[in-house]
Amino acid sequence: MAKKKWSCPLCNFTLYNNVAGAVAVVIRYGDEIYLTRRNRDPKKGKLDLAGGFVDPKESAEETCKRELFEELQLNIDISNLKYLTSLPNIYQYKEIDYNTIDLFYEYRVDKKFEVNIELSEISEAQWIPLKDIKLEDIAFDSQKIFFKQYLNNL
């Protein structure tokens, strides 16, 4: 079990290692989903769902809206987001493991779109048929677990 609290007996300071909230959005059109390819570590080159960390004083749905706009210039209607599930994850950044709770949402679109991607975070974005998704190509363990369940429920 991961240590959740560190205390300094000299100054009486306590640091709590709380879980960080993150969102991942399945953008779906028919039997295809829009996946991005990571352009930076962790997991550079692997496929990823659009999303990111929840900012202070922001709801998970607001995070979905902000992240989809930042990453894909996609302006979404929050009321059309469908919450699916949550899964624990470990996000390793610069050799530090951050425990996260990843909240998964689905956002269905009525037509395919292409975006000019922000090259600093994403090297490409593409529509992939659900039947062609390979779990070994997915960046994060929580997303691999998610896709295993999501694809089994089709």
Backbone as ProteinMPNN parsed JSONL, in Angstrom:
{"seq_chain_A": "MAKKKWSCPLCNFTLYNNVAGAVAVVIRYGDEIYLTRRNRDPKKGKLDLAGGFVDPKESAEETCKRELFEELQLNIDISNLKYLTSLPNIYQYKEIDYNTIDLFYEYRVDKKFEVNIELSEISEAQWIPLKDIKLEDIAFDSQKIFFKQYLNNL", "coords_chain_A": {"N_chain_A": [[0.846, -1.183, 0.0], [0.525, 2.198, -0.829], [2.266, 4.905, 0.663], [0.519, 7.421, 2.344], [0.854, 9.682, 3.836], [3.187, 11.983, 5.086], [5.18, 13.051, 7.758], [6.908, 15.651, 9.463], [8.818, 15.59, 12.247], [10.328, 17.648, 13.303], [9.414, 20.205, 12.444], [6.727, 19.92, 12.594], [5.179, 19.648, 10.309], [2.861, 18.255, 8.02], [2.494, 16.325, 5.142], [0.128, 15.375, 2.853], [-0.417, 12.781, 0.621], [-2.483, 12.986, -1.588], [-4.902, 11.769, -3.972], [-4.907, 12.711, -7.399], [-7.299, 14.214, -9.562], [-8.336, 13.28, -12.841], [-9.417, 13.472, -16.269], [-10.704, 11.59, -19.057], [-11.718, 11.442, -22.373], [-13.85, 9.735, -24.501], [-14.265, 10.321, -27.698], [-16.744, 9.855, -29.904], [-17.898, 8.652, -33.023], [-20.304, 6.96, -34.571], [-19.059, 3.771, -35.063], [-16.446, 4.445, -34.539], [-13.653, 5.955, -32.872], [-11.993, 8.911, -31.699], [-8.674, 9.209, -31.358], [-5.644, 10.362, -29.834], [-2.111, 10.774, -30.398], [0.537, 10.629, -28.199], [2.927, 13.202, -27.76], [4.87, 13.638, -25.985], [6.652, 12.599, -23.038], [5.013, 11.299, -20.103], [4.903, 8.069, -21.77], [5.328, 8.644, -24.494], [4.47, 8.635, -27.937], [2.509, 6.703, -27.747], [-1.002, 5.789, -28.022], [-3.743, 7.793, -26.912], [-6.52, 8.942, -25.0], [-8.238, 12.038, -25.367], [-7.867, 14.515, -22.85], [-7.133, 15.311, -19.371], [-5.604, 16.684, -16.367], [-7.652, 17.689, -13.608], [-8.255, 21.01, -12.784], [-7.826, 23.208, -9.902], [-10.868, 24.173, -8.31], [-12.527, 23.433, -10.41], [-14.957, 21.589, -12.171], [-15.207, 18.091, -13.11], [-16.468, 17.846, -15.57], [-16.175, 20.415, -16.614], [-13.442, 20.342, -16.901], [-13.224, 18.448, -18.953], [-14.344, 19.934, -21.072], [-12.527, 22.129, -21.206], [-10.037, 20.796, -21.686], [-10.554, 19.419, -24.131], [-10.867, 21.566, -25.781], [-8.339, 22.832, -25.52], [-6.581, 20.808, -26.462], [-7.672, 19.929, -28.913], [-9.029, 21.998, -30.112], [-11.735, 21.785, -29.993], [-14.966, 22.66, -29.332], [-17.165, 21.865, -26.955], [-20.47, 20.828, -25.872], [-21.218, 20.647, -22.646], [-23.443, 19.353, -21.557], [-23.845, 17.184, -23.165], [-21.987, 15.306, -22.511], [-21.313, 12.026, -21.397], [-21.025, 10.334, -18.467], [-18.981, 7.532, -17.761], [-17.273, 5.709, -16.208], [-14.918, 5.241, -13.448], [-11.41, 4.86, -12.842], [-8.526, 3.819, -11.016], [-5.183, 5.085, -11.412], [-1.67, 5.288, -12.205], [0.351, 7.934, -12.809], [3.285, 8.521, -14.17], [5.726, 10.914, -13.892], [8.66, 12.48, -14.657], [10.086, 10.605, -13.093], [8.579, 10.435, -10.791], [5.857, 8.974, -9.173], [2.515, 9.654, -9.578], [-0.51, 9.254, -8.045], [-3.626, 8.833, -9.506], [-7.15, 9.441, -10.077], [-8.944, 8.427, -12.655], [-11.451, 9.729, -14.58], [-13.818, 8.651, -16.782], [-15.406, 9.662, -19.739], [-17.91, 9.788, -22.313], [-18.309, 11.271, -25.471], [-20.402, 11.856, -27.972], [-20.383, 12.536, -31.435], [-21.997, 14.017, -34.286], [-20.877, 14.081, -36.752], [-17.814, 13.374, -38.477], [-14.696, 14.962, -37.755], [-11.728, 16.877, -38.333], [-8.771, 18.083, -36.826], [-6.525, 20.84, -36.273], [-3.725, 20.084, -34.682], [-2.225, 20.676, -31.459], [1.042, 20.732, -31.433], [2.849, 20.449, -29.349], [1.837, 18.753, -27.384], [0.548, 16.655, -28.697], [1.193, 14.373, -31.29], [-0.253, 13.399, -33.394], [-3.693, 12.98, -34.44], [-6.416, 10.79, -34.789], [-9.145, 9.052, -36.386], [-10.254, 5.956, -35.336], [-11.455, 2.76, -36.035], [-13.454, 0.989, -33.692], [-13.109, -1.785, -33.658], [-10.488, -2.055, -34.438], [-8.811, -1.27, -32.419], [-5.972, -1.729, -30.486], [-4.928, -2.961, -27.466], [-2.28, -2.875, -26.591], [-1.266, -0.644, -27.817], [-2.206, 1.495, -26.43], [-1.698, 4.196, -24.169], [-1.899, 4.421, -21.219], [-2.346, 2.446, -18.22], [-4.884, 2.537, -16.942], [-6.505, 3.295, -19.055], [-6.179, 1.124, -20.765], [-7.451, -0.89, -19.27], [-9.978, 0.282, -19.178], [-10.67, 0.307, -21.967], [-10.717, -2.422, -22.494], [-13.012, -3.21, -21.075], [-14.916, -1.476, -22.252], [-14.88, -2.177, -24.999], [-15.74, -4.799, -24.801], [-18.363, -4.433, -24.12], [-19.705, -3.676, -26.378]], "CA_chain_A": [[0.0, 0.0, 0.0], [1.303, 3.432, -0.944], [2.247, 5.788, 1.818], [-0.368, 8.541, 2.066], [1.107, 10.835, 4.695], [4.536, 12.149, 5.613], [5.211, 14.062, 8.817], [8.225, 16.08, 9.913], [8.739, 15.813, 13.689], [11.039, 18.867, 13.676], [8.619, 21.422, 12.231], [5.321, 19.558, 12.771], [4.487, 19.751, 9.02], [2.372, 16.998, 7.467], [2.166, 16.35, 3.727], [-0.772, 14.288, 2.463], [-0.273, 12.366, -0.771], [-3.833, 12.723, -2.064], [-5.074, 11.374, -5.355], [-5.255, 13.8, -8.318], [-8.369, 13.898, -10.501], [-8.058, 13.45, -14.265], [-10.511, 13.038, -17.145], [-10.389, 11.04, -20.376], [-12.97, 11.514, -23.126], [-14.03, 8.94, -25.709], [-15.016, 11.063, -28.714], [-17.225, 8.739, -30.724], [-18.789, 8.814, -34.165], [-20.639, 5.598, -35.005], [-18.192, 2.739, -34.484], [-15.071, 4.932, -34.526], [-13.329, 6.935, -31.833], [-10.906, 9.829, -32.033], [-7.558, 9.043, -30.426], [-4.47, 11.185, -30.073], [-0.825, 10.122, -30.136], [1.294, 11.487, -27.296], [4.152, 13.769, -28.307], [5.823, 13.852, -24.881], [6.571, 11.624, -21.951], [5.151, 9.844, -20.154], [4.271, 7.25, -22.816], [5.449, 9.3, -25.802], [4.241, 7.768, -29.09], [1.368, 5.81, -27.527], [-2.329, 6.363, -28.217], [-4.292, 8.368, -25.685], [-7.774, 9.679, -25.092], [-8.119, 13.448, -25.013], [-8.2, 14.745, -21.445], [-6.045, 15.827, -18.567], [-5.835, 16.862, -14.935], [-8.65, 18.646, -13.137], [-7.683, 22.186, -12.124], [-8.543, 23.627, -8.693], [-12.166, 24.851, -8.463], [-13.074, 23.071, -11.713], [-15.627, 20.289, -12.178], [-14.657, 17.156, -14.093], [-17.064, 18.172, -16.861], [-15.491, 21.635, -17.078], [-12.121, 19.892, -17.34], [-13.411, 17.842, -20.28], [-14.548, 21.029, -22.025], [-11.269, 22.871, -21.34], [-9.003, 19.964, -22.298], [-10.878, 19.163, -25.53], [-10.584, 22.792, -26.521], [-6.888, 23.047, -25.536], [-5.884, 19.797, -27.25], [-8.243, 19.68, -30.234], [-9.82, 23.158, -30.532], [-13.11, 21.3, -30.084], [-15.822, 23.328, -28.355], [-18.237, 20.898, -26.712], [-21.6, 21.117, -24.992], [-21.04, 19.792, -21.46], [-24.643, 18.551, -21.286], [-23.805, 15.972, -23.995], [-21.011, 14.357, -21.96], [-21.907, 10.905, -20.662], [-20.059, 9.716, -17.547], [-18.955, 6.083, -17.927], [-16.692, 4.977, -15.07], [-13.646, 5.765, -12.94], [-10.397, 3.836, -12.587], [-7.277, 4.354, -10.472], [-4.054, 5.028, -12.335], [-0.417, 5.911, -11.767], [0.9, 8.789, -13.858], [4.684, 8.741, -13.815], [6.282, 12.103, -14.535], [10.003, 12.763, -14.145], [10.422, 9.574, -12.101], [7.698, 10.493, -9.618], [4.555, 8.35, -9.41], [1.359, 10.388, -9.073], [-1.736, 8.467, -8.045], [-4.753, 9.584, -10.044], [-8.424, 8.786, -10.325], [-9.286, 8.811, -14.018], [-12.89, 9.734, -14.823], [-14.022, 8.431, -18.211], [-16.63, 10.199, -20.325], [-18.107, 9.597, -23.74], [-18.9, 12.421, -26.158], [-20.748, 11.428, -29.334], [-20.509, 13.611, -32.418], [-22.854, 13.607, -35.407], [-20.072, 14.005, -37.968], [-16.364, 13.317, -38.245], [-13.993, 16.236, -37.884], [-10.27, 16.817, -38.229], [-8.336, 19.285, -36.12], [-5.115, 21.225, -36.274], [-3.335, 19.693, -33.332], [-1.185, 21.409, -30.723], [2.139, 19.777, -31.578], [3.631, 20.244, -28.134], [1.287, 17.641, -26.609], [0.011, 15.582, -29.527], [1.866, 14.289, -32.583], [-1.299, 13.201, -34.39], [-5.009, 12.582, -33.954], [-7.004, 10.005, -35.866], [-10.333, 8.226, -36.158], [-9.902, 4.544, -35.378], [-12.6, 1.875, -35.784], [-13.354, 0.298, -32.402], [-12.62, -3.151, -33.865], [-9.052, -2.017, -34.727], [-8.041, -0.792, -31.266], [-5.104, -2.738, -29.87], [-4.647, -2.499, -26.1], [-0.844, -2.614, -26.41], [-0.963, 0.676, -28.376], [-2.782, 2.509, -25.546], [-0.653, 4.729, -23.296], [-1.976, 4.273, -19.77], [-2.978, 1.219, -17.735], [-6.309, 2.728, -16.688], [-7.19, 3.318, -20.349], [-6.193, -0.254, -21.257], [-8.527, -1.559, -18.529], [-11.219, 0.879, -19.653], [-10.988, -0.15, -23.314], [-11.067, -3.852, -22.431], [-14.42, -3.257, -20.678], [-15.715, -0.715, -23.227], [-14.984, -2.965, -26.217], [-16.533, -6.002, -24.493], [-19.768, -4.07, -23.968], [-20.281, -3.227, -27.661]], "C_chain_A": [[0.89, 1.245, 0.0], [1.161, 4.274, 0.312], [1.446, 7.038, 1.466], [-0.022, 9.799, 2.836], [2.553, 10.817, 5.172], [4.502, 13.28, 6.638], [6.657, 14.371, 9.185], [8.131, 16.37, 11.408], [9.424, 17.116, 14.132], [10.162, 20.12, 13.541], [7.119, 21.171, 12.343], [4.502, 19.71, 11.477], [4.067, 18.357, 8.572], [2.007, 17.207, 6.003], [1.307, 15.134, 3.424], [-0.613, 14.029, 0.968], [-1.651, 11.973, -1.302], [-3.835, 12.387, -3.549], [-5.47, 12.598, -6.185], [-6.354, 13.327, -9.262], [-7.944, 14.169, -11.934], [-9.26, 12.947, -15.056], [-9.939, 12.478, -18.443], [-11.711, 10.953, -21.132], [-12.894, 10.652, -24.387], [-14.891, 9.779, -26.651], [-15.425, 10.032, -29.761], [-18.145, 9.215, -31.847], [-19.072, 7.413, -34.696], [-19.777, 4.585, -34.286], [-16.713, 3.137, -34.528], [-14.881, 5.896, -33.365], [-12.097, 7.72, -32.262], [-9.833, 9.714, -30.958], [-6.403, 9.953, -30.823], [-3.218, 10.344, -29.823], [0.035, 11.099, -29.346], [2.618, 11.922, -27.919], [5.176, 14.072, -27.214], [5.637, 12.748, -23.844], [5.659, 12.149, -20.856], [4.414, 9.227, -21.347], [4.267, 7.917, -24.189], [5.277, 8.272, -26.924], [3.06, 6.827, -28.945], [0.052, 6.554, -27.756], [-2.955, 6.738, -26.877], [-5.664, 8.961, -25.988], [-7.497, 11.14, -24.765], [-8.534, 13.611, -23.551], [-7.012, 15.295, -20.7], [-6.453, 16.003, -17.122], [-6.876, 17.93, -14.642], [-7.927, 19.778, -12.414], [-8.455, 22.498, -10.843], [-9.81, 24.414, -9.06], [-12.826, 24.587, -9.81], [-13.78, 21.72, -11.581], [-14.965, 19.389, -13.218], [-15.202, 17.465, -15.486], [-16.44, 19.441, -17.454], [-14.079, 21.298, -17.569], [-12.209, 19.269, -18.731], [-13.516, 18.936, -21.34], [-13.233, 21.776, -22.279], [-10.223, 22.055, -22.088], [-9.291, 19.678, -23.767], [-10.634, 20.405, -26.376], [-9.072, 23.022, -26.627], [-6.183, 22.085, -26.485], [-6.355, 19.747, -28.699], [-8.976, 20.878, -30.833], [-11.28, 22.769, -30.757], [-13.918, 21.942, -28.967], [-17.048, 22.457, -28.134], [-19.322, 21.473, -25.806], [-21.516, 20.129, -23.824], [-22.242, 18.877, -21.228], [-24.685, 17.265, -22.122], [-22.726, 14.978, -23.552], [-21.75, 13.267, -21.195], [-20.814, 10.28, -19.79], [-20.149, 8.203, -17.683], [-18.456, 5.344, -16.694], [-15.458, 5.719, -14.558], [-12.71, 4.602, -12.662], [-9.165, 4.489, -11.977], [-6.156, 4.198, -11.489], [-2.817, 5.59, -11.64], [0.154, 6.635, -12.965], [2.324, 9.105, -13.447], [5.228, 9.915, -14.613], [7.596, 12.438, -13.849], [10.348, 11.894, -12.935], [9.653, 9.685, -10.789], [6.367, 9.877, -10.012], [3.463, 9.178, -8.754], [0.145, 9.476, -9.16], [-2.88, 9.35, -8.523], [-6.025, 8.756, -9.973], [-8.872, 9.317, -11.676], [-10.79, 8.633, -14.225], [-13.113, 9.67, -16.325], [-15.396, 8.919, -18.642], [-16.686, 9.811, -21.792], [-18.77, 10.848, -24.294], [-19.134, 12.002, -27.602], [-20.917, 12.653, -30.229], [-21.338, 13.098, -33.595], [-22.154, 13.658, -36.756], [-18.597, 13.969, -37.584], [-15.778, 14.706, -38.437], [-12.504, 15.945, -37.869], [-9.844, 18.12, -37.569], [-6.873, 19.575, -36.414], [-4.627, 21.017, -34.853], [-2.246, 20.594, -32.773], [0.013, 20.468, -30.623], [2.94, 19.552, -30.303], [3.134, 19.036, -27.337], [0.96, 16.419, -27.46], [0.756, 15.557, -30.858], [0.874, 14.023, -33.707], [-2.605, 12.859, -33.689], [-5.702, 11.869, -35.108], [-8.256, 9.277, -35.414], [-9.916, 6.771, -36.32], [-11.169, 3.72, -35.142], [-12.391, 1.111, -34.47], [-12.767, -1.1, -32.555], [-11.11, -3.206, -34.101], [-8.194, -1.552, -33.557], [-7.27, -1.954, -30.653], [-4.664, -2.202, -28.507], [-3.168, -2.168, -25.895], [-0.425, -1.25, -26.972], [-1.423, 1.819, -27.472], [-1.763, 2.904, -24.478], [-0.747, 4.257, -21.846], [-2.763, 3.034, -19.352], [-4.475, 1.396, -17.501], [-7.085, 2.731, -18.002], [-7.224, 1.926, -20.975], [-7.323, -1.037, -20.588], [-9.883, -1.042, -19.011], [-11.607, 0.304, -21.012], [-11.346, -1.63, -23.338], [-12.549, -3.997, -22.078], [-15.324, -2.626, -21.741], [-15.942, -1.543, -24.493], [-15.793, -4.235, -25.994], [-18.016, -5.697, -24.402], [-20.42, -3.592, -25.264], [-21.301, -4.207, -28.177]], "O_chain_A": [[1.874, 1.324, 0.735], [0.098, 4.345, 0.929], [1.664, 7.645, 0.417], [-0.542, 10.872, 2.533], [3.074, 9.787, 5.602], [3.884, 14.321, 6.419], [7.512, 13.486, 9.216], [7.434, 17.304, 11.805], [9.133, 17.63, 15.212], [10.169, 20.985, 14.416], [6.323, 22.1, 12.203], [3.284, 19.879, 11.53], [4.819, 17.394, 8.725], [1.296, 18.153, 5.662], [1.701, 14.001, 3.699], [-0.668, 14.954, 0.157], [-1.957, 10.79, -1.45], [-2.887, 12.687, -4.276], [-6.267, 13.423, -5.74], [-6.345, 12.181, -9.711], [-7.274, 15.163, -12.214], [-10.023, 12.107, -14.581], [-8.842, 12.842, -18.868], [-12.704, 10.453, -20.603], [-12.003, 10.815, -25.221], [-16.094, 9.932, -26.436], [-14.582, 9.419, -30.416], [-19.03, 10.049, -31.652], [-18.171, 6.753, -35.215], [-19.757, 4.533, -33.057], [-15.834, 2.275, -34.552], [-15.82, 6.564, -32.931], [-11.284, 7.264, -33.066], [-10.053, 10.074, -29.801], [-6.215, 10.269, -31.998], [-3.266, 9.332, -29.124], [0.239, 12.241, -29.757], [3.333, 11.121, -28.523], [6.213, 14.681, -27.473], [4.61, 12.071, -23.792], [5.546, 13.365, -20.7], [3.443, 9.784, -21.858], [3.314, 7.77, -24.954], [5.853, 7.185, -26.878], [2.645, 6.209, -29.926], [-0.001, 7.783, -27.695], [-2.726, 6.089, -25.857], [-5.924, 9.423, -27.099], [-6.609, 11.439, -23.967], [-9.441, 12.928, -23.075], [-6.012, 15.696, -21.297], [-7.51, 15.536, -16.699], [-6.966, 18.941, -15.339], [-7.092, 19.536, -11.542], [-9.612, 22.099, -10.707], [-9.813, 25.211, -9.998], [-13.596, 25.414, -10.3], [-13.253, 20.806, -10.946], [-14.249, 19.867, -14.099], [-14.475, 17.356, -16.473], [-16.21, 19.518, -18.66], [-13.587, 21.892, -18.528], [-11.364, 19.532, -19.587], [-12.856, 18.872, -22.378], [-12.869, 22.026, -23.429], [-9.59, 22.557, -23.017], [-8.367, 19.691, -24.581], [-10.244, 20.31, -27.54], [-8.573, 23.368, -27.698], [-5.292, 22.491, -27.231], [-5.552, 19.548, -29.61], [-9.494, 20.787, -31.946], [-11.968, 23.346, -31.6], [-13.593, 21.785, -27.791], [-17.884, 22.325, -29.029], [-19.119, 22.452, -25.088], [-21.718, 18.928, -23.999], [-22.082, 17.752, -20.756], [-25.466, 16.361, -21.828], [-22.575, 13.919, -24.161], [-22.686, 13.542, -20.445], [-19.816, 9.767, -20.296], [-21.245, 7.642, -17.719], [-19.135, 4.45, -16.188], [-15.013, 6.697, -15.158], [-13.141, 3.508, -12.298], [-8.793, 5.594, -12.373], [-6.178, 3.291, -12.321], [-2.914, 6.276, -10.622], [0.412, 6.033, -14.007], [2.556, 9.857, -12.5], [5.197, 9.916, -15.844], [7.65, 12.652, -12.638], [10.829, 12.376, -11.909], [10.044, 9.086, -9.787], [5.807, 10.211, -11.056], [3.469, 9.385, -7.54], [-0.186, 8.981, -10.237], [-3.083, 10.456, -8.024], [-5.984, 7.534, -9.828], [-9.146, 10.507, -11.826], [-11.329, 7.537, -14.068], [-12.647, 10.54, -17.061], [-16.409, 8.632, -18.003], [-15.666, 9.543, -22.426], [-19.672, 11.415, -23.677], [-18.186, 11.815, -28.364], [-21.508, 13.659, -29.837], [-21.375, 11.898, -33.866], [-22.746, 13.325, -37.782], [-18.191, 14.458, -36.53], [-16.308, 15.52, -39.193], [-12.079, 14.875, -37.434], [-10.498, 19.148, -37.743], [-6.096, 18.684, -36.756], [-5.07, 21.7, -33.929], [-1.459, 21.188, -33.51], [0.006, 19.524, -29.832], [3.647, 18.55, -30.195], [3.931, 18.364, -26.681], [1.082, 15.284, -26.999], [0.933, 16.599, -31.489], [1.132, 14.384, -34.855], [-2.625, 12.498, -32.512], [-5.593, 12.285, -36.261], [-8.417, 8.933, -34.243], [-9.299, 6.399, -37.318], [-11.881, 3.949, -34.165], [-11.289, 0.647, -34.179], [-12.017, -1.558, -31.693], [-10.506, -4.272, -33.982], [-6.974, -1.45, -33.688], [-7.828, -3.007, -30.345], [-4.094, -1.115, -28.416], [-2.837, -1.278, -25.112], [0.651, -0.751, -26.641], [-1.079, 2.977, -27.71], [-1.051, 2.053, -23.945], [0.231, 3.745, -21.303], [-3.709, 2.622, -20.024], [-5.259, 0.504, -17.827], [-8.204, 2.222, -18.058], [-8.195, 1.579, -21.647], [-8.064, -1.759, -21.255], [-10.815, -1.817, -19.225], [-12.741, -0.137, -21.197], [-12.194, -2.047, -24.127], [-13.263, -4.794, -22.686], [-16.368, -3.18, -22.084], [-17.06, -1.607, -25.003], [-16.468, -4.702, -26.912], [-18.846, -6.589, -24.584], [-21.569, -3.15, -25.249], [-21.884, -3.991, -29.239]]}, "name": "protein", "num_of_chains": 1, "seq": "MAKKKWSCPLCNFTLYNNVAGAVAVVIRYGDEIYLTRRNRDPKKGKLDLAGGFVDPKESAEETCKRELFEELQLNIDISNLKYLTSLPNIYQYKEIDYNTIDLFYEYRVDKKFEVNIELSEISEAQWIPLKDIKLEDIAFDSQKIFFKQYLNNL"}
